[in-house]
Amino acid sequence: MIRKLLAALMLLGAIPVGVMAQNAEMPGISRSLIVKLKSSAREGGLLTSLEKDVRRQRLANVAASAGFTASSPWRAMGPRVALLTAPSALKPETAKKLMAKMMASGEVEWVEPNVRQKRAAVSPDDFYYANYSGGAGQWWLKEATTSNTDAQASRQRGVPSVNVSWDAWQAAVAARVTPRPGVIIAVLDTGHTQHPEIDQARILPGYDFVLDGNFDNDSSPGARDSDPSDPGDYVTRAEAALPAFKQLGCVEDSSSWHGLAITGLLAAKSNNQSGVASINWDARILPVRVAGKCGANLVDIIDGMRWAAGLYPINGVYNPNPAKIVNISFGGNGVCGPAYQDAVNDLRAAGVIVVAAAGNEHAGVSRPANCTHVVGVAALNREGFKSSYSNFGSQVTISTVGGDPGTGSDGRWGNELADEGLLTAYSSSPTTPDIGNSAYYYISGTSFATPIVAGVISLMLEVNPALTPDQIIEGLRLSARPHVVSSRARTCSNDNPGRCICTTASCGAGILDAPEALRYAAGSYTPPMRLAQSIDSSELIAAVTAYAQDLPANAASSTSGTDGGSGGGGGGAVDALTLLAGAAMALWLTTSGRAGRKTLARR
């Protein structure tokens, strides 16, 4: 119960407030005091107004003994314990003097300053994590911040605070009586690519499901095989002229290395004094190649889903390492459809959760993210509003940062409000795999927001392996932070589809909160009371003043059922990459219209 009392806490002279129990260390500056009064028969059970007046007078006397004469807020914390707030910050040496005065009053059993506690944080030493500065580096792994007065590059209201969740995860691992290997995450994507940041010991034997020989690009075109390596999904000028490619709208293009980026976000080597960190340092990755040139066929994705979960045999042999999580950063326009929904239902019955990208067309949610029982993921800007490109709608389960580039066709507010994107492992090879071209890129897209959610789910399962898919979805929803609010920017709708303010009707239950999700996983969870954060910064106000909204209204159009990368069909989709360090160029990875093809274009 919070109350206010005339408890006399204004300074007399130059003495601030703050008292601590005997022989206790004074660890830092405080703004309030935790005081426990000695027992008194005059107070009884604080049931009558007279007894309550006695308590008030005792607190006032204690405050006066330390030199305070005016009112200040306080609140009861427990039997005979109260929190009294000082009018200004208290230095440790001054607080120690006031401790003695309060104790000398004879009314106090103990008193202690309410100092801020440091968490016993797990902090990796990877170069681009440790050298985070001014919005650069791996800001997406850092703790959420909430002040409009912070520098823009330091404001991070959309991030999931993954670094805070590592403490609970490591504690759960340490508490295990019997060690167990990391959670298995199936990455249904372009395949596996070697990189110095990817630990091959944590890459499980996968499978290549790309069946169409026109687009397979491997050594056994037109046949599925046990090699899930990504041979590159580049398209040559000659290929782009072929009827099969033209029919899908494919154009000449460089390789995307999309699967490598997903794996890097999830499980790059961490705490190794090099490169980048990832979400789950113990997770095992099951590479399932479902996409070749020009995207992915629906049948390959569905067969890959069932095989990854241990439900679909290849030559009579089932996957010996069934995944608990299936990450799908591919999709297409249209309703979910019975083929997808049946597969999702079968995986759910087997205890496997599917996490899928909402898509990048600033329109309706793509499939399979719009299927029932799927965790559909929308992308946010670092500040917590919807990224310019991200799809939105009632089928989104949760939202988290996905990067929000600020050039090209990325909305009118980009110059004011864009962020750098998500830094992770990548390759600069334009065609075939080449470990010598290993690099680190800033990437953007719902494709990359999706593995952030999948990674947090893997940490939840590290804490509690018994969680069912339904419990995981419930936990994500209950633990989510409220969407940010604004008095200047409008909410998301088809009339305002670009950067906009999310609601539970457009971007899911809220903003992904990793530490709270792990608290849910640990059991007996009660969501904390949290207020929505206002993002009416000077930059937002400037953007709205210059342009009423980020993008024009969506045009009414029919949808097709084609599937492709990062949410696939429908023009205008954006997945972006920027080459890190030492290169004066940027690369933008775009999901084009019907086939959802990713194109790399230099600028």
Secondary structure by P-SEA (a helix, b strand, c coil): ccccccccccccccbbbbbbccccccccccccccccccccccccccccaaaaaaaaaaaaaaaaaacccbbbbbbbccccbbbbbbcccccaaaaaaaaaaaaacccccccccbbbbbcccccccccccccccccccccccbbbbbccccccccccccccccccaaaaaaaaaaacccccccbbbbbcccbbbbccccccccccbbbbccccccccccccccccccccccccccccccccccaaaaaaccccccccaaaaaaaaacccccccccccccccccbbbbbbbccccccccaaaaaaaaaaaacccccccccccccccbbbbcccccccccaaaaaaaaaaaaacbbbbbbcccccccccccccccccbbbbbbcccccccccccccccccccccccccccccccccccccccccbbbbbbccccccccccccccccccaaaaaaaaaaaaaaaaaacccccaaaaaaaaaaaccccccccccccccccccccccccccccccccccaaaaaaaaacccccccccccccccaaaaaaaaacccccccccbbbbccccccccccccbbbbbbbbcccccbbbbbbbccccbbbbbbcc
